[in-house]
Amino acid sequence: MRISNSCYFNGYKFSYKLTLLVICCFLLACSKQNNTKQVLPTENQIQISESAININTASAKELEKLPNIGEQTAQEIIEHREKYGKFRSPEHLLLIRRISDERFRELRSLIKTD
């Protein structure tokens, strides 16, 4: 009794083609997902006051006008700015030891960077 090799190769070709088809479908689905743009909801966007203080140029006296910012915290902000350069975004103010997340949320609409 002899088993035909052609049956084995036909099954191999079928599984090979099926695997290629699955990979192509996966790649096509992944490429379509990358083209979608993510839009932030409007409720997460922060309204910045027109009189917002630029934390990159403000003096210690100007920084002290912000709520819960005292003389020491204002001085730490200026020292950090002089040592590491300008703040790239207002969120980088969280790098200051005395500024907690809660305090930053109070300040967020009152500060800006340029």
Biopython code that builds the backbone (N, CA, C, O; Angstrom):
import numpy as np
from Bio.PDB.StructureBuilder import StructureBuilder

atoms = [
    (1, "MET", "N", (0.820, -1.167, 0.000)),
    (1, "MET", "CA", (0.000, 0.000, 0.000)),
    (1, "MET", "C", (0.876, 1.247, 0.000)),
    (1, "MET", "O", (1.713, 1.452, 0.879)),
    (2, "ARG", "N", (0.664, 2.022, -0.960)),
    (2, "ARG", "CA", (1.497, 3.200, -1.117)),
    (2, "ARG", "C", (0.647, 4.445, -0.863)),
    (2, "ARG", "O", (-0.451, 4.573, -1.405)),
    (3, "ILE", "N", (1.176, 5.393, -0.008)),
    (3, "ILE", "CA", (0.477, 6.645, 0.270)),
    (3, "ILE", "C", (0.963, 7.686, -0.715)),
    (3, "ILE", "O", (2.162, 7.841, -0.948)),
    (4, "SER", "N", (0.042, 8.369, -1.268)),
    (4, "SER", "CA", (0.378, 9.367, -2.266)),
    (4, "SER", "C", (0.967, 10.610, -1.605)),
    (4, "SER", "O", (0.385, 11.155, -0.667)),
    (5, "ASN", "N", (2.116, 11.052, -2.094)),
    (5, "ASN", "CA", (2.769, 12.255, -1.596)),
    (5, "ASN", "C", (2.046, 13.516, -2.050)),
    (5, "ASN", "O", (2.155, 14.559, -1.405)),
    (6, "SER", "N", (1.324, 13.432, -3.131)),
    (6, "SER", "CA", (0.648, 14.624, -3.645)),
    (6, "SER", "C", (-0.411, 15.125, -2.664)),
    (6, "SER", "O", (-0.663, 16.327, -2.582)),
    (7, "CYS", "N", (-1.024, 14.216, -1.927)),
    (7, "CYS", "CA", (-2.017, 14.611, -0.928)),
    (7, "CYS", "C", (-1.359, 15.408, 0.201)),
    (7, "CYS", "O", (-1.936, 16.374, 0.699)),
    (8, "TYR", "N", (-0.163, 15.005, 0.598)),
    (8, "TYR", "CA", (0.574, 15.692, 1.640)),
    (8, "TYR", "C", (0.944, 17.098, 1.193)),
    (8, "TYR", "O", (0.770, 18.056, 1.945)),
    (9, "PHE", "N", (1.451, 17.226, -0.025)),
    (9, "PHE", "CA", (1.861, 18.528, -0.532)),
    (9, "PHE", "C", (0.675, 19.453, -0.770)),
    (9, "PHE", "O", (0.806, 20.665, -0.597)),
    (10, "ASN", "N", (-0.461, 18.925, -1.156)),
    (10, "ASN", "CA", (-1.656, 19.750, -1.349)),
    (10, "ASN", "C", (-2.126, 20.330, -0.012)),
    (10, "ASN", "O", (-2.533, 21.490, 0.057)),
    (11, "GLY", "N", (-2.066, 19.523, 1.042)),
    (11, "GLY", "CA", (-2.432, 20.007, 2.372)),
    (11, "GLY", "C", (-1.453, 21.064, 2.855)),
    (11, "GLY", "O", (-1.847, 22.036, 3.501)),
    (12, "TYR", "N", (-0.189, 20.875, 2.543)),
    (12, "TYR", "CA", (0.841, 21.837, 2.922)),
    (12, "TYR", "C", (0.620, 23.162, 2.195)),
    (12, "TYR", "O", (0.718, 24.227, 2.806)),
    (13, "LYS", "N", (0.329, 23.106, 0.927)),
    (13, "LYS", "CA", (0.086, 24.326, 0.153)),
    (13, "LYS", "C", (-1.144, 25.057, 0.674)),
    (13, "LYS", "O", (-1.159, 26.286, 0.747)),
    (14, "PHE", "N", (-2.162, 24.308, 1.030)),
    (14, "PHE", "CA", (-3.383, 24.927, 1.548)),
    (14, "PHE", "C", (-3.109, 25.649, 2.869)),
    (14, "PHE", "O", (-3.533, 26.790, 3.055)),
    (15, "SER", "N", (-2.401, 24.984, 3.786)),
    (15, "SER", "CA", (-2.123, 25.617, 5.087)),
    (15, "SER", "C", (-1.190, 26.815, 4.911)),
    (15, "SER", "O", (-1.312, 27.801, 5.638)),
    (16, "TYR", "N", (-0.269, 26.743, 3.967)),
    (16, "TYR", "CA", (0.630, 27.850, 3.681)),
    (16, "TYR", "C", (-0.163, 29.055, 3.154)),
    (16, "TYR", "O", (0.066, 30.186, 3.581)),
    (17, "LYS", "N", (-1.084, 28.809, 2.235)),
    (17, "LYS", "CA", (-1.903, 29.883, 1.671)),
    (17, "LYS", "C", (-2.826, 30.466, 2.744)),
    (17, "LYS", "O", (-3.030, 31.679, 2.798)),
    (18, "LEU", "N", (-3.374, 29.615, 3.582)),
    (18, "LEU", "CA", (-4.256, 30.084, 4.649)),
    (18, "LEU", "C", (-3.494, 30.955, 5.644)),
    (18, "LEU", "O", (-4.005, 31.981, 6.094)),
    (19, "THR", "N", (-2.285, 30.551, 5.985)),
    (19, "THR", "CA", (-1.452, 31.337, 6.894)),
    (19, "THR", "C", (-1.124, 32.694, 6.290)),
    (19, "THR", "O", (-1.196, 33.706, 6.986)),
    (20, "LEU", "N", (-0.767, 32.737, 5.016)),
    (20, "LEU", "CA", (-0.485, 33.999, 4.342)),
    (20, "LEU", "C", (-1.717, 34.904, 4.320)),
    (20, "LEU", "O", (-1.607, 36.117, 4.499)),
    (21, "LEU", "N", (-2.867, 34.319, 4.105)),
    (21, "LEU", "CA", (-4.107, 35.093, 4.070)),
    (21, "LEU", "C", (-4.397, 35.712, 5.441)),
    (21, "LEU", "O", (-4.794, 36.874, 5.527)),
    (22, "VAL", "N", (-4.203, 34.945, 6.498)),
    (22, "VAL", "CA", (-4.442, 35.444, 7.847)),
    (22, "VAL", "C", (-3.462, 36.568, 8.175)),
    (22, "VAL", "O", (-3.861, 37.573, 8.763)),
    (23, "ILE", "N", (-2.208, 36.422, 7.813)),
    (23, "ILE", "CA", (-1.204, 37.458, 8.070)),
    (23, "ILE", "C", (-1.537, 38.734, 7.301)),
    (23, "ILE", "O", (-1.432, 39.831, 7.850)),
    (24, "CYS", "N", (-1.932, 38.604, 6.053)),
    (24, "CYS", "CA", (-2.292, 39.783, 5.249)),
    (24, "CYS", "C", (-3.498, 40.507, 5.849)),
    (24, "CYS", "O", (-3.514, 41.735, 5.922)),
    (25, "CYS", "N", (-4.503, 39.747, 6.275)),
    (25, "CYS", "CA", (-5.679, 40.372, 6.891)),
    (25, "CYS", "C", (-5.301, 41.097, 8.175)),
    (25, "CYS", "O", (-5.805, 42.188, 8.442)),
    (26, "PHE", "N", (-4.424, 40.505, 8.969)),
    (26, "PHE", "CA", (-3.977, 41.130, 10.204)),
    (26, "PHE", "C", (-3.225, 42.431, 9.923)),
    (26, "PHE", "O", (-3.467, 43.445, 10.577)),
    (27, "LEU", "N", (-2.317, 42.399, 8.954)),
    (27, "LEU", "CA", (-1.558, 43.606, 8.607)),
    (27, "LEU", "C", (-2.461, 44.697, 8.058)),
    (27, "LEU", "O", (-2.257, 45.876, 8.349)),
    (28, "LEU", "N", (-3.444, 44.321, 7.276)),
    (28, "LEU", "CA", (-4.382, 45.292, 6.732)),
    (28, "LEU", "C", (-5.205, 45.935, 7.842)),
    (28, "LEU", "O", (-5.422, 47.147, 7.835)),
    (29, "ALA", "N", (-5.659, 45.135, 8.785)),
    (29, "ALA", "CA", (-6.443, 45.662, 9.904)),
    (29, "ALA", "C", (-5.593, 46.595, 10.773)),
    (29, "ALA", "O", (-6.083, 47.626, 11.234)),
    (30, "CYS", "N", (-4.341, 46.246, 10.997)),
    (30, "CYS", "CA", (-3.455, 47.086, 11.806)),
    (30, "CYS", "C", (-3.160, 48.409, 11.114)),
    (30, "CYS", "O", (-3.098, 49.447, 11.772)),
    (31, "SER", "N", (-2.978, 48.389, 9.808)),
    (31, "SER", "CA", (-2.657, 49.626, 9.095)),
    (31, "SER", "C", (-3.836, 50.586, 9.101)),
    (31, "SER", "O", (-3.621, 51.799, 9.111)),
    (32, "LYS", "N", (-5.064, 50.101, 9.097)),
    (32, "LYS", "CA", (-6.235, 50.972, 9.130)),
    (32, "LYS", "C", (-6.411, 51.598, 10.505)),
    (32, "LYS", "O", (-6.911, 52.718, 10.600)),
    (33, "GLN", "N", (-6.021, 50.920, 11.557)),
    (33, "GLN", "CA", (-6.156, 51.453, 12.909)),
    (33, "GLN", "C", (-5.192, 52.604, 13.148)),
    (33, "GLN", "O", (-5.513, 53.512, 13.914)),
    (34, "ASN", "N", (-4.028, 52.599, 12.522)),
    (34, "ASN", "CA", (-3.041, 53.649, 12.729)),
    (34, "ASN", "C", (-3.449, 54.964, 12.085)),
    (34, "ASN", "O", (-2.939, 56.014, 12.474)),
    (35, "ASN", "N", (-4.347, 54.938, 11.120)),
    (35, "ASN", "CA", (-4.745, 56.146, 10.423)),
    (35, "ASN", "C", (-5.787, 56.960, 11.172)),
    (35, "ASN", "O", (-6.061, 58.099, 10.793)),
    (36, "THR", "N", (-6.370, 56.410, 12.217)),
    (36, "THR", "CA", (-7.394, 57.144, 12.949)),
    (36, "THR", "C", (-6.737, 58.179, 13.848)),
    (36, "THR", "O", (-5.689, 57.920, 14.439)),
    (37, "LYS", "N", (-7.348, 59.340, 13.949)),
    (37, "LYS", "CA", (-6.827, 60.404, 14.788)),
    (37, "LYS", "C", (-7.558, 60.392, 16.117)),
    (37, "LYS", "O", (-8.764, 60.156, 16.186)),
    (38, "GLN", "N", (-6.805, 60.650, 17.160)),
    (38, "GLN", "CA", (-7.394, 60.693, 18.488)),
    (38, "GLN", "C", (-7.706, 62.146, 18.824)),
    (38, "GLN", "O", (-6.836, 63.012, 18.738)),
    (39, "VAL", "N", (-8.936, 62.401, 19.202)),
    (39, "VAL", "CA", (-9.372, 63.739, 19.553)),
    (39, "VAL", "C", (-9.736, 63.758, 21.024)),
    (39, "VAL", "O", (-10.510, 62.927, 21.499)),
    (40, "LEU", "N", (-9.165, 64.720, 21.739)),
    (40, "LEU", "CA", (-9.479, 64.826, 23.154)),
    (40, "LEU", "C", (-10.861, 65.429, 23.339)),
    (40, "LEU", "O", (-11.226, 66.367, 22.630)),
    (41, "PRO", "N", (-11.622, 64.913, 24.265)),
    (41, "PRO", "CA", (-12.922, 65.507, 24.530)),
    (41, "PRO", "C", (-12.758, 66.942, 25.042)),
    (41, "PRO", "O", (-11.760, 67.272, 25.683)),
    (42, "THR", "N", (-13.730, 67.772, 24.758)),
    (42, "THR", "CA", (-13.615, 69.179, 25.126)),
    (42, "THR", "C", (-13.647, 69.397, 26.630)),
    (42, "THR", "O", (-13.141, 70.413, 27.106)),
    (43, "GLU", "N", (-14.225, 68.475, 27.394)),
    (43, "GLU", "CA", (-14.277, 68.696, 28.832)),
    (43, "GLU", "C", (-12.909, 68.518, 29.480)),
    (43, "GLU", "O", (-12.709, 68.978, 30.604)),
    (44, "ASN", "N", (-11.944, 67.855, 28.798)),
    (44, "ASN", "CA", (-10.609, 67.681, 29.353)),
    (44, "ASN", "C", (-9.685, 68.839, 29.001)),
    (44, "ASN", "O", (-8.596, 68.947, 29.563)),
    (45, "GLN", "N", (-10.097, 69.703, 28.085)),
    (45, "GLN", "CA", (-9.264, 70.826, 27.706)),
    (45, "GLN", "C", (-9.395, 71.918, 28.759)),
    (45, "GLN", "O", (-10.484, 72.184, 29.268)),
    (46, "ILE", "N", (-8.276, 72.542, 29.073)),
    (46, "ILE", "CA", (-8.239, 73.519, 30.150)),
    (46, "ILE", "C", (-8.298, 74.923, 29.563)),
    (46, "ILE", "O", (-7.587, 75.244, 28.611)),
    (47, "GLN", "N", (-9.149, 75.746, 30.140)),
    (47, "GLN", "CA", (-9.234, 77.144, 29.742)),
    (47, "GLN", "C", (-8.164, 77.924, 30.501)),
    (47, "GLN", "O", (-8.191, 77.998, 31.729)),
    (48, "ILE", "N", (-7.233, 78.497, 29.764)),
    (48, "ILE", "CA", (-6.162, 79.262, 30.380)),
    (48, "ILE", "C", (-6.577, 80.724, 30.441)),
    (48, "ILE", "O", (-7.047, 81.294, 29.457)),
    (49, "SER", "N", (-6.402, 81.304, 31.585)),
    (49, "SER", "CA", (-6.755, 82.700, 31.809)),
    (49, "SER", "C", (-5.919, 83.610, 30.921)),
    (49, "SER", "O", (-4.769, 83.299, 30.612)),
    (50, "GLU", "N", (-6.504, 84.744, 30.509)),
    (50, "GLU", "CA", (-5.753, 85.706, 29.698)),
    (50, "GLU", "C", (-4.647, 86.366, 30.517)),
    (50, "GLU", "O", (-3.656, 86.835, 29.957)),
    (51, "SER", "N", (-4.809, 86.403, 31.812)),
    (51, "SER", "CA", (-3.786, 86.994, 32.679)),
    (51, "SER", "C", (-2.869, 85.922, 33.269)),
    (51, "SER", "O", (-2.269, 86.130, 34.323)),
    (52, "ALA", "N", (-2.759, 84.772, 32.587)),
    (52, "ALA", "CA", (-1.924, 83.679, 33.074)),
    (52, "ALA", "C", (-0.469, 84.121, 33.160)),
    (52, "ALA", "O", (0.009, 84.899, 32.334)),
    (53, "ILE", "N", (0.217, 83.618, 34.160)),
    (53, "ILE", "CA", (1.619, 83.971, 34.390)),
    (53, "ILE", "C", (2.511, 82.968, 33.676)),
    (53, "ILE", "O", (2.337, 81.756, 33.805)),
    (54, "ASN", "N", (3.473, 83.494, 32.920)),
    (54, "ASN", "CA", (4.449, 82.644, 32.241)),
    (54, "ASN", "C", (5.494, 82.214, 33.266)),
    (54, "ASN", "O", (6.258, 83.041, 33.766)),
    (55, "ILE", "N", (5.526, 80.928, 33.576)),
    (55, "ILE", "CA", (6.432, 80.443, 34.622)),
    (55, "ILE", "C", (7.891, 80.452, 34.179)),
    (55, "ILE", "O", (8.786, 80.274, 35.006)),
    (56, "ASN", "N", (8.145, 80.659, 32.884)),
    (56, "ASN", "CA", (9.524, 80.724, 32.395)),
    (56, "ASN", "C", (10.129, 82.125, 32.521)),
    (56, "ASN", "O", (11.350, 82.277, 32.489)),
    (57, "THR", "N", (9.290, 83.137, 32.664)),
    (57, "THR", "CA", (9.811, 84.503, 32.731)),
    (57, "THR", "C", (9.393, 85.249, 33.995)),
    (57, "THR", "O", (9.872, 86.356, 34.242)),
    (58, "ALA", "N", (8.526, 84.672, 34.781)),
    (58, "ALA", "CA", (7.989, 85.374, 35.955)),
    (58, "ALA", "C", (9.044, 85.532, 37.045)),
    (58, "ALA", "O", (9.891, 84.663, 37.252)),
    (59, "SER", "N", (8.966, 86.658, 37.729)),
    (59, "SER", "CA", (9.844, 86.896, 38.870)),
    (59, "SER", "C", (9.249, 86.193, 40.098)),
    (59, "SER", "O", (8.139, 85.662, 40.051)),
    (60, "ALA", "N", (9.998, 86.203, 41.173)),
    (60, "ALA", "CA", (9.520, 85.571, 42.409)),
    (60, "ALA", "C", (8.258, 86.264, 42.909)),
    (60, "ALA", "O", (7.337, 85.599, 43.384)),
    (61, "LYS", "N", (8.203, 87.579, 42.809)),
    (61, "LYS", "CA", (7.020, 88.323, 43.266)),
    (61, "LYS", "C", (5.791, 87.960, 42.443)),
    (61, "LYS", "O", (4.696, 87.837, 42.991)),
    (62, "GLU", "N", (5.956, 87.787, 41.138)),
    (62, "GLU", "CA", (4.828, 87.401, 40.282)),
    (62, "GLU", "C", (4.351, 85.987, 40.610)),
    (62, "GLU", "O", (3.149, 85.724, 40.642)),
    (63, "LEU", "N", (5.293, 85.085, 40.854)),
    (63, "LEU", "CA", (4.931, 83.712, 41.189)),
    (63, "LEU", "C", (4.206, 83.634, 42.527)),
    (63, "LEU", "O", (3.322, 82.797, 42.708)),
    (64, "GLU", "N", (4.574, 84.495, 43.457)),
    (64, "GLU", "CA", (3.938, 84.499, 44.773)),
    (64, "GLU", "C", (2.481, 84.946, 44.710)),
    (64, "GLU", "O", (1.724, 84.694, 45.648)),
    (65, "LYS", "N", (2.078, 85.595, 43.639)),
    (65, "LYS", "CA", (0.683, 86.005, 43.471)),
    (65, "LYS", "C", (-0.229, 84.816, 43.180)),
    (65, "LYS", "O", (-1.447, 84.911, 43.325)),
    (66, "LEU", "N", (0.368, 83.697, 42.770)),
    (66, "LEU", "CA", (-0.414, 82.483, 42.497)),
    (66, "LEU", "C", (-0.897, 81.885, 43.818)),
    (66, "LEU", "O", (-0.217, 82.011, 44.836)),
    (67, "PRO", "N", (-2.056, 81.241, 43.812)),
    (67, "PRO", "CA", (-2.565, 80.652, 45.057)),
    (67, "PRO", "C", (-1.656, 79.527, 45.556)),
    (67, "PRO", "O", (-1.185, 78.698, 44.777)),
    (68, "ASN", "N", (-1.423, 79.517, 46.857)),
    (68, "ASN", "CA", (-0.618, 78.491, 47.536)),
    (68, "ASN", "C", (0.841, 78.459, 47.090)),
    (68, "ASN", "O", (1.516, 77.442, 47.253)),
    (69, "ILE", "N", (1.329, 79.557, 46.533)),
    (69, "ILE", "CA", (2.749, 79.653, 46.192)),
    (69, "ILE", "C", (3.350, 80.712, 47.096)),
    (69, "ILE", "O", (3.021, 81.895, 47.012)),
    (70, "GLY", "N", (4.229, 80.259, 47.952)),
    (70, "GLY", "CA", (4.887, 81.175, 48.875)),
    (70, "GLY", "C", (6.266, 81.555, 48.381)),
    (70, "GLY", "O", (6.649, 81.250, 47.251)),
    (71, "GLU", "N", (6.996, 82.222, 49.239)),
    (71, "GLU", "CA", (8.327, 82.708, 48.885)),
    (71, "GLU", "C", (9.284, 81.565, 48.568)),
    (71, "GLU", "O", (10.032, 81.635, 47.593)),
    (72, "GLN", "N", (9.265, 80.502, 49.394)),
    (72, "GLN", "CA", (10.175, 79.375, 49.181)),
    (72, "GLN", "C", (9.847, 78.616, 47.902)),
    (72, "GLN", "O", (10.748, 78.239, 47.153)),
    (73, "THR", "N", (8.579, 78.394, 47.653)),
    (73, "THR", "CA", (8.182, 77.669, 46.438)),
    (73, "THR", "C", (8.531, 78.477, 45.206)),
    (73, "THR", "O", (9.020, 77.920, 44.223)),
    (74, "ALA", "N", (8.291, 79.771, 45.237)),
    (74, "ALA", "CA", (8.642, 80.631, 44.108)),
    (74, "ALA", "C", (10.147, 80.583, 43.855)),
    (74, "ALA", "O", (10.585, 80.535, 42.705)),
    (75, "GLN", "N", (10.931, 80.595, 44.920)),
    (75, "GLN", "CA", (12.382, 80.531, 44.770)),
    (75, "GLN", "C", (12.812, 79.183, 44.186)),
    (75, "GLN", "O", (13.733, 79.133, 43.370)),
    (76, "GLU", "N", (12.162, 78.097, 44.591)),
    (76, "GLU", "CA", (12.490, 76.775, 44.041)),
    (76, "GLU", "C", (12.159, 76.707, 42.546)),
    (76, "GLU", "O", (12.891, 76.087, 41.775)),
    (77, "ILE", "N", (11.068, 77.338, 42.144)),
    (77, "ILE", "CA", (10.706, 77.356, 40.720)),
    (77, "ILE", "C", (11.791, 78.079, 39.929)),
    (77, "ILE", "O", (12.215, 77.609, 38.874)),
    (78, "ILE", "N", (12.230, 79.206, 40.433)),
    (78, "ILE", "CA", (13.268, 79.975, 39.735)),
    (78, "ILE", "C", (14.589, 79.221, 39.708)),
    (78, "ILE", "O", (15.272, 79.215, 38.684)),
    (79, "GLU", "N", (14.960, 78.584, 40.815)),
    (79, "GLU", "CA", (16.198, 77.801, 40.846)),
    (79, "GLU", "C", (16.145, 76.641, 39.865)),
    (79, "GLU", "O", (17.124, 76.365, 39.171)),
    (80, "HIS", "N", (15.008, 75.962, 39.805)),
    (80, "HIS", "CA", (14.858, 74.847, 38.858)),
    (80, "HIS", "C", (14.986, 75.354, 37.423)),
    (80, "HIS", "O", (15.630, 74.717, 36.589)),
    (81, "ARG", "N", (14.377, 76.485, 37.144)),
    (81, "ARG", "CA", (14.417, 77.080, 35.808)),
    (81, "ARG", "C", (15.840, 77.467, 35.424)),
    (81, "ARG", "O", (16.254, 77.264, 34.283)),
    (82, "GLU", "N", (16.590, 78.025, 36.376)),
    (82, "GLU", "CA", (17.973, 78.417, 36.095)),
    (82, "GLU", "C", (18.895, 77.217, 35.932)),
    (82, "GLU", "O", (19.827, 77.251, 35.128)),
    (83, "LYS", "N", (18.641, 76.165, 36.685)),
    (83, "LYS", "CA", (19.508, 74.987, 36.643)),
    (83, "LYS", "C", (19.242, 74.108, 35.423)),
    (83, "LYS", "O", (20.182, 73.640, 34.780)),
    (84, "TYR", "N", (17.948, 73.877, 35.097)),
    (84, "TYR", "CA", (17.599, 72.924, 34.043)),
    (84, "TYR", "C", (17.060, 73.573, 32.766)),
    (84, "TYR", "O", (16.814, 72.875, 31.783)),
    (85, "GLY", "N", (16.875, 74.873, 32.764)),
    (85, "GLY", "CA", (16.330, 75.543, 31.590)),
    (85, "GLY", "C", (14.834, 75.732, 31.718)),
    (85, "GLY", "O", (14.225, 75.399, 32.735)),
    (86, "LYS", "N", (14.260, 76.273, 30.665)),
    (86, "LYS", "CA", (12.841, 76.606, 30.674)),
    (86, "LYS", "C", (11.963, 75.366, 30.829)),
    (86, "LYS", "O", (12.344, 74.259, 30.449)),
    (87, "PHE", "N", (10.783, 75.583, 31.395)),
    (87, "PHE", "CA", (9.782, 74.526, 31.482)),
    (87, "PHE", "C", (9.184, 74.353, 30.090)),
    (87, "PHE", "O", (8.801, 75.339, 29.461)),
    (88, "ARG", "N", (9.098, 73.142, 29.608)),
    (88, "ARG", "CA", (8.530, 72.901, 28.282)),
    (88, "ARG", "C", (7.016, 72.957, 28.286)),
    (88, "ARG", "O", (6.402, 73.361, 27.299)),
    (89, "SER", "N", (6.419, 72.556, 29.381)),
    (89, "SER", "CA", (4.965, 72.611, 29.514)),
    (89, "SER", "C", (4.637, 72.915, 30.973)),
    (89, "SER", "O", (5.465, 72.693, 31.856)),
    (90, "PRO", "N", (3.442, 73.419, 31.225)),
    (90, "PRO", "CA", (3.060, 73.704, 32.615)),
    (90, "PRO", "C", (3.118, 72.476, 33.517)),
    (90, "PRO", "O", (3.353, 72.604, 34.719)),
    (91, "GLU", "N", (2.906, 71.288, 32.950)),
    (91, "GLU", "CA", (2.931, 70.056, 33.741)),
    (91, "GLU", "C", (4.304, 69.784, 34.349)),
    (91, "GLU", "O", (4.408, 69.082, 35.354)),
    (92, "HIS", "N", (5.352, 70.333, 33.749)),
    (92, "HIS", "CA", (6.696, 70.130, 34.289)),
    (92, "HIS", "C", (6.889, 70.837, 35.629)),
    (92, "HIS", "O", (7.886, 70.610, 36.314)),
    (93, "LEU", "N", (5.952, 71.681, 35.996)),
    (93, "LEU", "CA", (5.991, 72.318, 37.311)),
    (93, "LEU", "C", (5.867, 71.262, 38.422)),
    (93, "LEU", "O", (6.244, 71.514, 39.567)),
    (94, "LEU", "N", (5.345, 70.100, 38.081)),
    (94, "LEU", "CA", (5.233, 69.009, 39.062)),
    (94, "LEU", "C", (6.597, 68.480, 39.497)),
    (94, "LEU", "O", (6.694, 67.745, 40.479)),
    (95, "LEU", "N", (7.648, 68.849, 38.770)),
    (95, "LEU", "CA", (8.989, 68.435, 39.159)),
    (95, "LEU", "C", (9.478, 69.176, 40.405)),
    (95, "LEU", "O", (10.429, 68.740, 41.054)),
    (96, "ILE", "N", (8.841, 70.275, 40.733)),
    (96, "ILE", "CA", (9.204, 71.043, 41.922)),
    (96, "ILE", "C", (8.694, 70.287, 43.149)),
    (96, "ILE", "O", (7.539, 69.865, 43.195)),
    (97, "ARG", "N", (9.549, 70.127, 44.116)),
    (97, "ARG", "CA", (9.242, 69.307, 45.292)),
    (97, "ARG", "C", (7.990, 69.778, 46.025)),
    (97, "ARG", "O", (7.218, 68.944, 46.498)),
    (98, "ARG", "N", (7.769, 71.052, 46.132)),
    (98, "ARG", "CA", (6.660, 71.583, 46.916)),
    (98, "ARG", "C", (5.336, 71.631, 46.153)),
    (98, "ARG", "O", (4.318, 72.016, 46.727)),
    (99, "ILE", "N", (5.327, 71.254, 44.891)),
    (99, "ILE", "CA", (4.090, 71.333, 44.099)),
    (99, "ILE", "C", (3.507, 69.925, 43.955)),
    (99, "ILE", "O", (4.063, 69.072, 43.263)),
    (100, "SER", "N", (2.390, 69.710, 44.616)),
    (100, "SER", "CA", (1.704, 68.416, 44.531)),
    (100, "SER", "C", (0.750, 68.432, 43.350)),
    (100, "SER", "O", (0.529, 69.469, 42.724)),
    (101, "ASP", "N", (0.201, 67.289, 43.060)),
    (101, "ASP", "CA", (-0.765, 67.178, 41.968)),
    (101, "ASP", "C", (-1.995, 68.042, 42.239)),
    (101, "ASP", "O", (-2.517, 68.696, 41.336)),
    (102, "GLU", "N", (-2.444, 68.036, 43.475)),
    (102, "GLU", "CA", (-3.614, 68.833, 43.852)),
    (102, "GLU", "C", (-3.338, 70.334, 43.706)),
    (102, "GLU", "O", (-4.178, 71.082, 43.205)),
    (103, "ARG", "N", (-2.177, 70.755, 44.139)),
    (103, "ARG", "CA", (-1.807, 72.162, 44.015)),
    (103, "ARG", "C", (-1.669, 72.551, 42.549)),
    (103, "ARG", "O", (-2.070, 73.643, 42.149)),
    (104, "PHE", "N", (-1.098, 71.650, 41.751)),
    (104, "PHE", "CA", (-0.948, 71.939, 40.325)),
    (104, "PHE", "C", (-2.308, 72.118, 39.646)),
    (104, "PHE", "O", (-2.465, 73.001, 38.802)),
    (105, "ARG", "N", (-3.288, 71.289, 40.007)),
    (105, "ARG", "CA", (-4.625, 71.426, 39.409)),
    (105, "ARG", "C", (-5.230, 72.796, 39.717)),
    (105, "ARG", "O", (-5.957, 73.350, 38.893)),
    (106, "GLU", "N", (-4.936, 73.342, 40.888)),
    (106, "GLU", "CA", (-5.420, 74.679, 41.225)),
    (106, "GLU", "C", (-4.727, 75.754, 40.382)),
    (106, "GLU", "O", (-5.326, 76.773, 40.041)),
    (107, "LEU", "N", (-3.466, 75.511, 40.056)),
    (107, "LEU", "CA", (-2.666, 76.496, 39.315)),
    (107, "LEU", "C", (-2.806, 76.404, 37.800)),
    (107, "LEU", "O", (-2.530, 77.374, 37.094)),
    (108, "ARG", "N", (-3.225, 75.266, 37.301)),
    (108, "ARG", "CA", (-3.151, 74.976, 35.867)),
    (108, "ARG", "C", (-3.742, 76.060, 34.985)),
    (108, "ARG", "O", (-3.137, 76.401, 33.968)),
    (109, "SER", "N", (-4.869, 76.605, 35.319)),
    (109, "SER", "CA", (-5.495, 77.610, 34.452)),
    (109, "SER", "C", (-4.864, 78.984, 34.636)),
    (109, "SER", "O", (-5.189, 79.911, 33.894)),
    (110, "LEU", "N", (-3.978, 79.134, 35.601)),
    (110, "LEU", "CA", (-3.361, 80.438, 35.889)),
    (110, "LEU", "C", (-1.940, 80.564, 35.398)),
    (110, "LEU", "O", (-1.338, 81.631, 35.519)),
    (111, "ILE", "N", (-1.378, 79.477, 34.837)),
    (111, "ILE", "CA", (0.003, 79.507, 34.382)),
    (111, "ILE", "C", (0.102, 79.107, 32.930)),
    (111, "ILE", "O", (-0.796, 78.467, 32.383)),
    (112, "LYS", "N", (1.212, 79.494, 32.306)),
    (112, "LYS", "CA", (1.456, 79.113, 30.910)),
    (112, "LYS", "C", (2.961, 79.064, 30.682)),
    (112, "LYS", "O", (3.745, 79.530, 31.509)),
    (113, "THR", "N", (3.349, 78.493, 29.547)),
    (113, "THR", "CA", (4.736, 78.505, 29.092)),
    (113, "THR", "C", (4.726, 78.952, 27.639)),
    (113, "THR", "O", (3.775, 78.680, 26.906)),
    (114, "ASP", "N", (5.754, 79.618, 27.235)),
    (114, "ASP", "CA", (5.867, 80.054, 25.831)),
    (114, "ASP", "C", (7.166, 79.609, 25.236)),
    (114, "ASP", "O", (7.436, 79.884, 24.067)),
]
sb = StructureBuilder()
sb.init_structure("model")
sb.init_model(0)
sb.init_chain("A")
sb.init_seg("    ")
for serial, (resi, resn, name, xyz) in enumerate(atoms, 1):
    if name == "N":
        sb.init_residue(resn, " ", resi, " ")
    sb.init_atom(name, np.array(xyz, "f"), 0.0, 1.0, " ", f" {name:<3s}", serial, name[0])
structure = sb.get_structure()
